[in-house]
Amino acid sequence: MAAIVADDLHSAPMSTPLSASLLFTMVFTFLLALGLLARFWLATRQIRHVAQHREQVPAAFAQNISLQAHQKAADYTLTKTQFGLLELTWGSAALLGWTLLGGLDLLNQILLSWMGGGMVQQVTLLLAFVLISGVLDLPLTLYQTFVIEERFGFNKMTLKLWLIDLAKSSVLGLVIGLPLAALILWLMGAAGQLWWLWAWCVWTGFNLLLLLIYPTFIAPLFNKFKPLEDVAIQARVTALMQRCGFAAKGLFVMDGSKRSAHANAYFTGFGASKRVVFFDTLLAKLAPAEVDAVLAHELGHFKHKHVLKRMLSLFAMSLLAFALLGWISTQTWFFTGLGVQPNLMGVPKAVASAPTDALALLLFALTLPLLSFFVAPLMAHFSRTHEFQADAYAVTHTSSADLASALLKLYEDNASTLTPDPLYVRVYYSHPAASERLARMGAALG
């Protein structure tokens, strides 16, 4: 199919009206500009709202949160939001550089002149793109970890540990990502017009497999997991899980403190490989009854099948995305409208019919976030609804006061602001604001 598609693409510029390419360029530019303006507007609302409420703890939290902790959370939120604007600007500039300014087209033609067309060239194009993008993002990543997180006392990583993590994740990406990418590229060229359906099946199967192998094979590459040794907490947790009719393969404590002071707990795995993981920072900060309440909240997600629902919705959206990619990858205006010549004018004749599958994947990956931004508020709404349901489940099996106390400690220790902008919450927050969450529980804060 790749050769047929390539031939169509080579001949299409002669018959496709220039207006189709120009129109797509205009749509792309409009969506990019609209998304930028919307994000900047929302960020400025968040900055203004948090700054205006910085000097006083909200009355509902006054007995539980100190002014110092409240101001630290405000300053942390302001710093992260302002940094987010820098990331947004940098990312948008990189997007324009890769597309309309010709960066991806130049990279592709350089590799074609060196390697000719074929699977090796396509995989190399994907790898080169990922490496260059990673290098471009490196200064911001380092600044966020070693300046922002360090300034607020959250970063516990040394540069050595950061480099080790980078090396491990890079090798893991090569070992897992390259074969997957090569398989999808092969399907694009060999599986006919419905290649996108086969590719979606591969992608879905890969994600399900990852859920099975991540807890036991991948996560231990980065963190140490030890069985929960606190007998009292172990007995309470086991009793709670039995009351809720939940079984897990084990209870583990993760050494999260070697990288960050942030606290968390989560379930991981799928089917028989499910396990409960507590950050050591969480156990150090919460009382046993509060640990129970946090775990009950996580059990609530499983009781309401939130994890399954999210997986199914993710797979459904990915199916639509693959179907869209299957169609759009055959349209010349999709390439030319984003600054790429799919007929590869100027390269040797021997590679004039080189497949454009890798280009299609990269361009699609670059442009899809422009659309997903406008869907994000709906997904965030469903996520917040799930959090309310999990809270409601938790207070039926533990104490609402314990859950409220645990949440307040986590909000304080993670420097999460108690006064976010309401509209910003609606668009971005996957968890409800603290005031909404505790009010919904009906928990007394005093």
PALO-185042 format. One record per residue (C-alpha): residue in one letter; x, y, z. Coordinates in steps of 0.02 Angstrom, whole numbers, plus 50000, padded with zeros to 5 digits. Layout:
AXYZ/...
***
This chain:
M500005000050000/A501435011850040/A501995012049859/I500215015449800/V500005029349926/A501705036449882/D501265036349697/D499625045149735/L500555057949836/H501855060749701/S500545064049567/A499315073149679/P500225090049684/M499875091649498/S497995089549521/T497675095349698/P497185113749705/L498405124849795/S496935131349896/A496745114449985/S498515115350052/L498365133850091/L496695131150177/F497435117650289/T498905129050331/M497665142450381/V496655130250488/F498245123850571/T498835141650606/F497125146750671/L497005132050791/L498785135050852/A498445153550882/L496755150250963/G497485137151078/L498915148651126/L497755163151164/A496585152151265/R498005144551365/F498805161451400/W497135168751452/L496775154251569/A498525155251643/T498385173851676/R496705170751762/Q497525157551871/I498995168751913/R497885183551955/H496675173352060/V498005164352161/A498985180452190/Q497435189652250/H497095176352382/R498895173852436/E498855184552592/Q497475175652684/V497025157452714/P495225153852662/A494105153752816/A493615135452791/F495445130252805/A496075142952933/Q496135130453078/N497085117352977/I498265126552859/S499525139452916/L499775155852824/Q501555150652785/A500995134352704/H499615143352610/Q500835156252541/K502095142652492/A500715133852394/A500235150252311/D502035154252264/Y502315136452199/T500745137452094/L501205154552025/T502955148751981/K502355132951895/T501015142351799/Q502235155551740/F503475142051691/G502065133351599/L501885148851490/L503725147751447/E503515129251403/L501995133451298/T502935146851202/W504435135551176/G503355121051121/S502385131750998/A503985138450923/A504645120650905/L503015115350822/L503155129250695/G504975125050668/W504595106850632/T503125110750517/L502875127150425/L504695132250438/G505255115950359/G506225107250497/L505445090150475/D505535091150286/L507385095750295/L507765081550416/N506845069150305/Q507745074450147/I509445073850231/L509125056050288/L508475051150117/S510045057850033/W511105047750154/M510105031650167/G508885030950023/G507075026150051/G506535011150153/M506115004950326/V507825009250400/Q507675027250342/Q505915028750412/V506375021650582/T507915032850585/L506815047850548/L505725043750698/L507245041150809/A508095057150751/F506505067050783/V506345060150959/L508185063550999/I508155081350932/S506525085251022/G507245078251182/V508795089051168/L507725104451134/D506675101051289/L508175096951399/P508505114551467/L506695116551523/T506685099351603/L508285102851699/Y507655119851755/Q506015112751817/T506875099051918/F508425107651984/V507795125452002/I505905125752030/E505705109352125/E507335112752217/R506785130252268/F505205123652351/G506065108952435/F505315095052329/N506785089152225/K507825075452304/M508715069852146/T510555072252116/L511195075851942/K511965058451941/L510295050151979/W509445060951847/L510725055551717/I510515037251767/D508625038851748/L508855047151579/A509985033051520/K508795019551581/S507255027551504/S508185030351340/V508735012251328/L506995006451377/G506255017551243/L507405010251112/V507084992251164/I505194994151170/G504805009151061/L505825005450905/P505114988050872/L503354994650901/A503655009250782/A504404997650652/L502924985950664/I501675000050639/L502675006750492/W502704989350416/L500804988050436/M500585004950353/G501474998350202/A500904980250196/A499174978450275/G498124987050142/Q496855000950164/L496344994850336/W498124995550403/W497555008050534/L496384995150612/W497784982350625/A498944995750695/W497635000350825/C497504982050876/V499394981450897/W499404997650998/T497984991651110/G498814974851139/F500454983451179/N499614994451311/L498754979551392/L500394970151396/L501234985251473/L499954985251614/L500454967351652/I502344969151645/Y502574986851713/P502414982751900/T503634968251901/F504864972151761/I504894990751721/A504515000351881/P505894991251980/L507164998051857/F506885015351930/N506295012552109/K506474999852247/F504884991352305/K504854983052474/P503414973752556/L502464984352681/E503274980252847/D502234990652968/V501194977053049/A499844988853113/I499574997452946/Q499674980752856/A498294973652966/R497194988952941/V497444989152753/T497124970452737/A495524971852839/L494934986552734/M495254977452572/Q494324962152635/R492824972952684/C492844980352510/G493014963452426/F494664968052344/A496184956952319/A497934962352268/K499544953152239/G500434962752375/L500664978752475/F502264988052434/V503205003552488/M504135013252353/D505665023952389/G504895039452311/S505865050452432/K507485047952336/R506775058552194/S505425069652267/A504605075152429/H502885073552348/A501795059852423/N500625047852337/A499855030452335/Y499205020652188/F498655004152117/T499624997051973/G499514981851864/F498054972751788/G497114957051834/A498124945551945/S499624957251941/K498744971452034/R499724978252181/V499534992552304/V501005004552310/F501295017652446/F502615031052429/D503715030852583/T503385049452596/L501525045852613/L501735033652756/A502875045952844/K501585059852837/L499915051252868/A499205042753021/P498635024653000/A496785029552992/E497205042452859/V498135029452757/D496565018852767/A495525033152699/V496705036452554/L496725018052510/A494825017252520/H494765031552395/E495845021452275/L494745006252304/G493265017152257/H494005019552085/F494035000752061/K492294998352137/H491575010652011/K492645003051871/H493445019951835/V495065011951779/L494145000751655/K493075015251594/R494605026051565/M495475012051472/L493965009151360/S493775027651324/L495635028851286/F495525014151167/A493975021351083/M494795038351057/S496375030050993/L495335020150868/L494615036450801/A496355043850795/F497055029050697/A495575029750577/L495885048350551/L497735044950523/G497295031350398/W496325043850293/I497365059450316/S499015050650276/T498415048750095/Q498015067250074/T499345077849992/W498705093950070/F499045086650243/F500905085950203/T501105101650098/G500005111650215/L501235107850355/G502815111950259/V503265094550197/Q503425089350015/P502795071450008/N503455068849831/L505195072749899/M505685084349758/G507545086349739/V508055069249805/P508845055949693/K507645047249574/A507995030649659/V507085036649815/A505765047249729/S504445034349776/A505015032949958/P503585029550079/T502915044250179/D502255033750324/A503495040150454/L503155057950399/A501285055050420/L501535048050595/L502605062650649/L501505076150574/F499965068250650/A500795067250821/L501295085550807/T499585091950758/L498435080950862/P498725090951024/L497965106150938/L496305096850934/S496485087651099/F496615104051194/F494805107851153/V494265090451213/A495285091351373/P493955100651477/L492715086551447/M493975073351499/A494435083551652/H492585084651698/F492385065751693/S493975063651795/R493355075451931/T491695066251933/H492635050051963/E493585058052106/F491965063452189/Q491295045652172/A492885038252245/D492795050352391/A490985045352422/Y491475027052423/A492915030452542/V491835039252672/T490635024452676/H492055012652724/T493135024352828/S492925041152914/S492575057052816/A493585066352947/D495085055052916/L494945057052727/A494765075952745/S496275076552862/A497305065852742/L496845076552592/L497285092552683/K498975085452731/L499295080352551/Y498735097252486/E499915105652610/D501395094052584/N501235094852394/A500995113752399/S499345112752305/T498465129352309/L496805130452400/T496245145152294/P496365140652110/D495395150151978/P493705141251956/L493775141751766/Y495565135451765/V494985120851871/R493595116751749/V494785116251602/Y496335107951674/Y496085099851844/S495865081051846/H495475082252033/P494205094152111/A494785109352206/A495005106252393/S493505117052442/E492345107652323/R493005090852372/L492835093052559/A491155101652544/R490495087152441/M491085074952576/G490215085152709/A491755084052816/A492025095952959/L493695104652947/G493775111553120/
***
